[in-house]
């Protein structure tokens, strides 16, 4: 009983902290801590972190990354953005599906794309996926409270980026991030 209560309290604290992170990012409080770092290494590390899960689920995790891509931004925020989007792609992709991550620098911007062959997002849900606590019908049976994409959007915008989503039900989704270089 006590262990269950502690777990519930930890989950509640995590949720509150995530809500605070979103609010701070949207308000511009604790602004981006610009530092130069290797973006490709950050993406590869995230992919390696999730590789055991993709192997267990029999998901093909593909990357199309340049050798190197130096980026100046808030490293911790970029880690959260990348891991949240990668985790979602894996979570909503069934066995024998594919999750692909690509990055490139082109025309003064850095592009990062996360594409999956998962369950997709319905046309009616798509306009709401970045709202706090919003969970699509298909995701209600999965874990989470509906804050991950809100955090991704808030962090992306706080480091002067944009995020776009294309999705087709039962065919998959593509989340496209764009950052000025």
C-alpha positions as CSV (number, residue, x, y, z in Angstrom):
1,X,0.0,0.0,0.0
2,X,2.7,2.5,1.0
3,X,4.8,1.7,-2.2
4,X,1.7,2.3,-4.3
5,X,1.1,5.6,-2.6
6,X,4.7,6.6,-3.1
7,X,4.5,5.7,-6.8
8,X,1.3,7.8,-7.2
9,X,2.9,10.7,-5.5
10,X,6.0,10.5,-7.7
11,X,3.8,10.4,-10.8
12,X,1.9,13.5,-9.5
13,X,5.1,15.3,-8.8
14,X,6.4,14.5,-12.3
15,X,3.2,15.8,-13.8
16,X,3.3,19.0,-11.8
17,X,7.0,19.6,-12.7
18,X,6.2,19.0,-16.4
19,X,3.3,21.5,-16.2
20,X,5.7,24.0,-14.6
21,X,8.3,23.4,-17.4
22,X,5.6,24.0,-20.0
23,X,4.4,27.2,-18.3
24,X,7.9,28.6,-17.9
25,X,8.8,27.8,-21.5
26,X,5.6,29.5,-22.8
27,X,6.2,32.5,-20.6
28,X,9.8,32.8,-21.5
29,X,10.9,32.4,-17.9
30,X,14.3,30.6,-17.5
31,X,15.0,31.2,-21.2
32,X,17.0,29.0,-23.4
33,X,20.6,28.4,-22.2
34,X,22.4,28.6,-25.5
35,X,25.4,26.3,-25.8
36,X,27.0,24.8,-28.8
37,X,26.7,21.0,-29.0
38,X,26.7,18.1,-31.4
39,X,23.1,17.5,-32.4
40,X,23.7,14.3,-34.3
41,X,25.4,12.8,-31.2
42,X,22.4,13.8,-29.1
43,X,20.0,12.1,-31.5
44,X,22.1,9.0,-31.8
45,X,22.3,8.7,-27.9
46,X,18.4,8.9,-27.8
47,X,18.1,6.2,-30.4
48,X,20.5,3.9,-28.6
49,X,18.6,4.5,-25.4
50,X,15.4,3.3,-27.0
51,X,17.0,0.5,-29.1
52,X,16.2,-2.3,-26.6
53,X,12.5,-1.3,-26.7
54,X,12.4,-1.2,-30.5
55,X,14.1,-4.6,-30.6
56,X,11.7,-6.1,-28.1
57,X,8.7,-4.7,-30.1
58,X,10.3,-5.7,-33.4
59,X,10.3,-2.1,-34.7
60,X,12.8,-1.1,-37.3
61,X,14.5,2.1,-36.0
62,X,16.2,3.8,-38.9
63,X,18.3,7.0,-38.9
64,X,19.3,9.3,-41.7
65,X,21.8,11.6,-40.1
66,X,24.8,13.5,-41.3
67,X,28.2,12.8,-39.8
68,X,28.1,15.9,-37.7
69,X,25.8,18.8,-37.1
70,X,26.8,21.5,-34.6
71,X,23.9,23.3,-33.1
72,X,23.6,26.2,-30.7
73,X,20.6,25.9,-28.5
74,X,19.5,24.7,-25.1
75,X,20.9,21.1,-24.9
76,X,18.5,19.9,-22.1
77,X,15.5,21.1,-23.9
78,X,16.6,19.5,-27.2
79,X,17.1,16.2,-25.3
80,X,13.6,16.4,-24.0
81,X,12.2,17.2,-27.4
82,X,14.0,14.4,-29.1
83,X,13.3,11.8,-26.5
84,X,9.6,12.7,-26.2
85,X,9.0,12.5,-30.0
86,X,11.0,9.3,-30.3
87,X,9.3,7.7,-27.4
88,X,5.8,8.6,-28.8
89,X,6.8,7.2,-32.3
90,X,7.8,3.9,-30.7
91,X,4.9,3.8,-28.3
92,X,2.3,4.1,-31.1
93,X,4.0,1.9,-33.7
94,X,3.0,-1.7,-33.8
95,X,5.4,-4.7,-34.2
96,X,7.1,-4.9,-37.6
97,X,6.6,-1.2,-38.1
98,X,9.2,1.4,-38.7
99,X,10.4,4.6,-36.9
100,X,12.7,6.8,-38.9
101,X,14.6,9.8,-37.5
102,X,16.4,12.2,-39.9
103,X,18.3,15.5,-39.5
104,X,19.8,17.9,-41.9
105,X,21.0,21.5,-42.3
106,X,19.6,23.2,-45.3
107,X,19.1,26.8,-46.3
108,X,20.0,28.3,-42.9
109,X,17.8,25.9,-40.9
110,X,18.2,22.6,-39.1
111,X,15.5,20.1,-39.8
112,X,14.7,17.1,-37.6
113,X,11.9,14.7,-38.7
114,X,10.4,11.8,-36.8
115,X,8.3,9.5,-39.0
116,X,6.5,6.3,-38.0
117,X,4.2,3.7,-39.5
118,X,2.1,3.7,-36.3
119,X,-1.6,4.1,-35.6
120,X,-1.7,7.7,-36.8
121,X,-3.8,10.6,-35.5
122,X,-7.3,11.2,-36.7
123,X,-8.1,14.4,-38.6
124,X,-10.4,15.5,-35.7
125,X,-7.7,14.9,-33.1
126,X,-4.9,16.6,-35.0
127,X,-5.7,20.2,-34.1
128,X,-5.7,19.4,-30.4
129,X,-2.6,17.2,-29.9
130,X,-0.5,20.0,-28.5
131,X,-3.1,21.0,-25.8
132,X,-2.3,20.1,-22.2
133,X,-3.9,16.8,-21.1
134,X,-5.3,16.1,-24.5
135,X,-5.2,12.4,-25.4
136,X,-6.5,11.0,-28.6
137,X,-9.0,8.2,-28.4
138,X,-6.4,5.7,-29.6
139,X,-3.9,6.8,-27.0
140,X,-6.2,6.5,-24.0
141,X,-5.2,2.9,-23.4
142,X,-1.5,3.9,-23.4
143,X,0.4,5.3,-20.4
144,X,0.8,9.0,-20.0
145,X,-1.3,12.1,-19.0
146,X,-1.2,14.1,-22.2
147,X,1.6,16.5,-21.5
148,X,4.4,15.2,-23.6
149,X,3.5,17.0,-26.9
150,X,2.6,20.2,-25.0
151,X,6.1,20.2,-23.6
152,X,7.6,19.5,-27.0
153,X,5.8,22.4,-28.6
154,X,6.6,24.8,-25.7
155,X,10.3,23.8,-25.7
156,X,10.5,24.0,-29.5
157,X,9.1,27.5,-29.6
158,X,11.2,28.6,-26.6
159,X,14.3,27.8,-28.7
160,X,12.9,29.6,-31.7
161,X,11.8,26.5,-33.5
162,X,8.6,25.3,-35.1
163,X,6.9,22.0,-35.1
164,X,4.4,20.6,-37.7
165,X,2.6,17.3,-37.9
166,X,1.2,15.3,-40.7
167,X,-0.7,12.1,-39.9
168,X,-3.0,9.6,-41.5
169,X,-5.0,7.2,-39.4
170,X,-3.7,3.6,-39.5
171,X,-0.7,4.7,-41.6
172,X,1.5,6.8,-39.3
173,X,2.7,10.3,-38.5
174,X,5.5,12.7,-39.2
175,X,6.6,15.3,-36.8
176,X,8.8,18.0,-38.4
177,X,11.0,20.3,-36.4
178,X,12.6,23.4,-37.9
179,X,15.2,25.6,-36.2
180,X,17.1,28.6,-37.5
181,X,20.8,27.8,-37.7
